[in-house]
C-alpha cells in the first residue's frame, strides 16, 4: 500500500508514503508507549484489558502515532445485531474480536491524513500479529469514539461502519463494567469479507474451530482428584437452591470453578463457561454434569448458572471445607512463613481472614470477620489454636500490637514479622529509639532518622522491648 490516502499537499504525501507501523516488543519501548499515553491521551491511562498489542507508527524513525488493541467488549447490542450471532456463539467466539482501545497522534495537525494512513496500515497486519502472539486470528475490529471530542474521520475513511451510541458503560476489569456519563460512538470493521458469516455460522470453518479449541484452557488434573473434590463438596456443602428443575448440582458447578482456578483461569463468569466447554466427556461424566436426553452428551453449565450458584454460596463454609480438603490431601505444611491477611468480597460481600503457608501456597485457616468487629480478634482466635515452632507469622500494620505479638511468641511458639506504619506514631518513635543501628527506622545520635519507608518491619524481640 504505497499511497492509499489522497492528499494535495506534496510534503504530506511524501510523509504518508514513508509511514511504517510496527509492534512494540521491548519493555523499554512499552514503558515509553505507556508514558506517552498517560501524558497525552485524553483518558490519561495506558491500561488495557485482556489480550493486547501495542503499535507505534514511525516516519524515518520518529514516533508519530501510537495504537493499542485489547480484547473485544464482552457484550454490545449493536455489534451483536451487526454480526448476527447468538449469545452462545458470542461467548465462544468473542476472542476473534479486538478493540482499538487507544489511538494517539503525537503531533496532531502536522499531517491531517496521518491518522487514516496509520489505521489502515495497522488493521492490515493486526490479525496476523495477533495469531503470532496469541494463537488465533482477529476477524472483527471495533472502537469507541468520544463524539464530544472526535468525529471518527479516520475510521470512516478506512471503511469502518458506525453502529450508533453505546449504553454508557466503561470496562474496568475482565467482564466487569461501571457506568459513566459519556456514551460513545461504536465503529466496527470486518477484517475479512467472510468474517461476519463465519462468526454467525452454526459451525466455524475447520481452521478457525481448531484455533478456538487450542485457546480453551485444559483441565489436566487426574480423575481421582476431581472425584474426591466433588464428593467432598456434594456431601458437606449446603445446597442453596431449590431442587426443582435443577440441571447441574451445586457441587458440579463449584468443582468446575475450583478446577478453573487451579488451572490458572482468571476473569469473569464467561471465562468459567469457556473453561467448562474445554472439559471432555469423560471429565464431564466424572463431575456429574447434566446429560442431555436428546443428544446423550454431558453438557456443562453456562455463565448465568455460575453466577447464580456463586452468588448464593456461603463463602465461609466453602472456604473451611477447602481448607480441610487440602489438609487431608496434602497434609499441614510448615514452610517457615505464614501469611495472615483479610479480604472483603467485592460489592459489600463477606469479609474473610485467611492464613496461607507462603511456601506451598496452601490455605490452612479461614474465618469470617463479623461486620461489628475487625480482623484483630479474628486473627488472635486463629493464632491461639496453632503451633508455630520454627515459623514466622507475617501480618500487616493493623495487627502490630502487643496481644497479637504475645500470642505468636508465647502461645504458638513462633516468631513474627509485623509492619510499623507512619500513622502509628508512638510505636514508630519507640522503634526508632530501641532498634539497633541499621534496622529501619532507627534514629542516629543526632536525632536524624536514617532510613524511611511507608512500612517498615521488625523482628519480634525489638517489639518486645517497645
N, C-alpha and C positions, 0 to 999 in steps of 0.2 A: 504494500500500500504506500506508494511513493508520494502522492499528493491528493489525498481524498477530500480535503477541505478547500473550498474555493475562497480565495481572498484576492482583492485588487491591490493589496499592499505587497510590494515585492519583498521587502525586508521580512514581513510576516510569513510569506510563502517560503522563503528560504529557511526560516526558523522551523516551520512545521515539518518540512522535509527532513530535518536533522533530529527531530524528537525521537528519543528511544525510551521505552518503558521496560523496566526490569524488576525482578523480585528483590526485596530487601532480605538478605540472608544472614548477615553478621550481627552479633549483639551490639556492636558499636553503632552500626547504621540504624538498628531498631531503636536504640536509645535516642539517636538524633531525630529519627522519624517521630517518635513519641513526643519529644520535646517541641518540635515544630507544631504538632497538633495541639498540644496543651497550651502553647503560646498564641497560635494564630487562628485555629479553627473556632468557630462561634460556639461550639459546645465545650471548649476548653478541656477536652478529655481525649485520650488515645485509647481508652478501654473499649474492647470489643468482646463479643460473647461467642463461645464455641469454637469450631474450626475457623481459622482466619489466615489471611495472607495480606502482606503489606507490599505496596509497589511504590517505586519512585520513577518519575519521568525526568529525563535529563536532556539538555541541549549542550553538546560539546563538554560534557562532564559537569555542567551546572544543574543543580536541582531546581526544577521549575514547577513541579506539581507532585502531590502525594495522593495515593488512593489506598483505602483499606476495605477489605472484603471479609465478611463474617458469615456465620450460619444464618440461614433464612429464618424469617419470623415464624413463630410456631403456628399462628392462625391469623389470616387476613381474609375477611369475607370477600372483598372484590377480587383478590388474587385467586381464591378457590373457585369462584364462578368463572373467571377468565380461563383457568386451566381446565375446569370441568371434572376434577377428580372427586372421589368420595372422601369422607373423613378418614376411613381406614387406609385408603391409598395415600392420603396426605401424611398420616402418621408414619407409614412405612417408607415413603419416598421423599420426604422433606429434605434429606441430605443432598438431593440433586438441585436444590435452590440455594443461591448465595445472595447476600445482601451487601450492596455498596454502602457500607456503614460510614465511611469517611471519604471526603473528596475536598482537596485543598489546593488552590492555585497560589503559589508562594508570592507572586508579584502580579496581582490582579490588574487587568487593564493594559498590561505591557503588550500582550498579543491577544486580541479579542477572541480568536478562534482556537486558542490553545486547549481549552477545556474539552471541546468536541474532539479534537485530534487525539488527545491523551486517552479519553474514554474509549474511543474506537480501538486504539492500539491495545489497551488493557483488556477489553472484553474479547478481543480476538485471540488472546493467549490464556485467558482465565481458566477455561475448562481443562486444558492440557496441564497447566501448572497445578491445578487442584488435584488432578489424578496422580501426578507425580508425588505430591506431598501427602495426600490423604487416601489415595487408592480408589477414588471414584470421580466421575466427571461432574460438571455443572451444566445443567440443561436450561435453567431459567435464572435470570438476574433480576433483582428488584432493588428499589431505592426509595427513600423518603426524602422529599424536598420541602423545606420550610417555606411556604408561599409568602410569608411575611418578609423574607429576606431574598429569595431567589425565584426565578421563573421556570427553571428546568430546561433552559435553552439547549444545553449540551446533550441532554437525554433525548429531547425532541429531534435534534439534528442527526442523532445516531439511530433513529428508528424505534425508540422506546415508546411504549403506549402509556398514557396517563389514565389511571383507573378511578380517579376521584380522591376524596379525602379519607384519611384514616380516622379511627374512632377516638384518637387522643390518648394512647397509652404508650409508655416507654418501657423497653425491655431492660431490666436491671440485673437479671440472672437467668440461668437456663430455665425456660418455661415459667418465668415469673415477671409480671408486669405491674407498673403503677401508673395511675392516671396523671395527666398534665393538661395544661390549658392551651396547647399549640398543636392542633391536628395538622397533619402534613399531607402533601400530595403523594400518592403512591404511583410510581412508574415501574413498568416491567418490560422485559425483553426476552424472547426465546433465543437461545444461543445456537440452536439447531432447528431447521424448519419443521422437523418431526417431533420436537420436544413436547409440545402440549399433547399430541396424540399418544406418545409413549407414556406420559405420566398418568393419563386417564384411562389407558387401556386395561382390560381385565388382567392381562399378563404382560410383564415387561419383556422386551427383546432379550434373548439369552445372555448377551454380553452385559447388559445393564443389570439383569437379575443376578448374575454372578458377582458383580461389583457390590450389589446390595447385600448378598449373602456374606461376602467377605467382611463387611462392615459390622455385622452382628457380633456382639461380644459372646464368647463361648464359655459355657459352664464346664470346667474341667475337673470338678470335684467328683470323687468316686461315689458310686451309688450308695454304699453303706453310710457315708457321711450325710448325704442328702436324706436318706430314710430315717436315720437316727434323729436328725434335727426336726423333721416333720413329725415324728412320733412324739417327741417331747412337747412341741407346740400344740399338737392335737389333743393330748391328754391333760395338759396343765394350763393352757391359755384360755381364759374365759371368752366364749363367743359373744360378741356384742350385737349381732344382728338376728333378726327373726329368721327361723329356719325355712319359712315358706318361700318357694321359688328360687332358692339359692343354687347356683350352678357350681360355684367354687367355694370350697371350705376355707374358713379363715386361716387355718394352718397352711393351706396350699399357697394362698396369696402372700402371707408373711414370710414363708420359707423362700419363695421366689425373690422377695425384696432382699432378704439377708444374703442369698446366693449372689444377687447382683452386686451388693456392696462388697462381698468377699472377692468378687471378680473385678473390682475396680470401677464399676459403673457409677457415674455421678450425673446429677441433673434432676429433672422433674419426673412426673408420672409417665410422660411419653417415653422417656428413656427406659423406665421399668418395663413398659409394654414391649419396647424394641428388644430388650434383653430376653424377655419371655418368648418372643417369636423365634429366637435362636435356639430354644430348647428342642431337642429331638423327641421323637415319640416315646422312646424308652425312658427318658428323663421325665417327660410329662406323666407317664404312667406311674412312675415311682413317686411323683408329687401328688398323685390322686387328682389330676386335672379332670375337668368335666369332659365326658366323652359324648360327642355329637351322635345322636341316633340316626341322623341322615347319612353321615359320611363314615361313621365308625372311628373317626380320628379324635385324639385327645386335643382339646382346644385350651388356650391359655387366657388368663384374664386380660381385659382391656384397661386403659388408663383410668377410666371412671371407677372401675372396680377397685383398683389400687388406692385411689383417692378415698373412696367410701370406707374401705377396711382400715386404712391407716389413720383416718380421722377419728374413728371410733375406738381405737386401741387405748388401753391403759399403758402408758409408756413405762411406768414403774414396774408393773407386773411383767411386762415383756423383758425389760432390762434385767430384772433379777433372775428370770428364767434363763436368759442367755448367759449370765454370769455363772449360774450353776452348771449349765451345759458345757461351757468352756472348761470349768474346773474339773468336771467329771471326765472330760475327754482328754484334756492336756495336762491336768494337774495344776496345783497352785504354784505359779512361777515366782522365783525370788531373784530378780535380775539385778538388784542393787539400787535401783531408782524407782520410787513410787510417786507418780504424779496424781495430785488431787485437785480437781477443778470443777466448777459448776457451769452449766449452760442452760439457757431458757429456750424452749421450743418457740419458733417464730410465731408472731401474731398473738402474743399473750398466752402461750401454752404453758405446760408444766415446766417448772424449774427443777432441774436434776443436778445432783452432785455425784460425780463418778471418781473412782480410783482406778488407775491404769498402771500396770507394770510397763515401764517405759522401754525396757529392753525387748520384751516379747510382743508388746502391743496388746496383751490380753487384759480385759477388764476384770477386776477382782472384787469390786464393790460398787453398789449403786443405791442411792437413796433419794427420795423426793424432798424438796425444800418447800415447806409449807409457806403460803403467802403471808402468814402472820409472823414469820421468823426470818432468818437469813442462813447463809451457809455455815456460819461458825459453829453453832451447836450440832448441826448435822455432821460436819467433819469430825467433831470431837466424839460423837457417838460411834462413828465408823472406826476411829483410831483406837477407842477403848477396847475393842474386841480383837485386835490384831497383835501378832508378834512380828516385830520388825528388826530382829537381830541381824546386824550387818547390812542393813538397808538405810537409805536416805529418803525421807519424805520431802517432796518438793511442793510448796504451796505458794499462792500469790500473797500480796501485801495485806489483803483482808484478814488473813489468818496469822499475821505476825503479832502474836500476843502470848502472854506467859502461860495461860492454861493449856493452849494447844501445844506449845513447846514442851511443857511438862509432861503431857500425855505421851508425846512421841518418845521422849527420852526415858522417863521413869516408868511408865506403864507398858509401853510397847517395846522398849529396849532398842530404839533406833536413833538415828541422827536426823537432822533436818536442814533444809536449805530454804530460808524464808527471806522475803523481799522487804526492804525498807524503802518507802516512797517519800517524796518531798513533803507531802501533807501530814506525815507522822513526825511532826517537828520535835517533840520531846524525845522520842526514841532515836531519831536521827542525830540529835545533839549528843545523846549519851553514847551512841555508837562512835561518833567522831572522837569522843574523848577516850573511850576504852579500847577501841580496836587497835591492834598493833600497826606499826608503820608499814605501808604498802598494801593494806587491806582497805579498800574504799568503804565509807567516806571518811578516813581518818583525817585529823587536823594536825598540822605541824606545830612546832613550838611557838611560832609567831602568830598562830591563830588562823592561818590560811588553810582552807580545805584543799587537799592535794589532788583529789580525784572526785569527779561528779558524774552521775548518770541518772536518768529518770528513775531507775530502780536499781538498788544495789543489794547484793546477797552476802550473808554472813554465816559462818559456822556456828553451831549451837552453843559452844562454850562461851563465845563472845556475848551472845544474847543472854546467857545465864547470868552474866555479871551486870546486865543492864537493869 
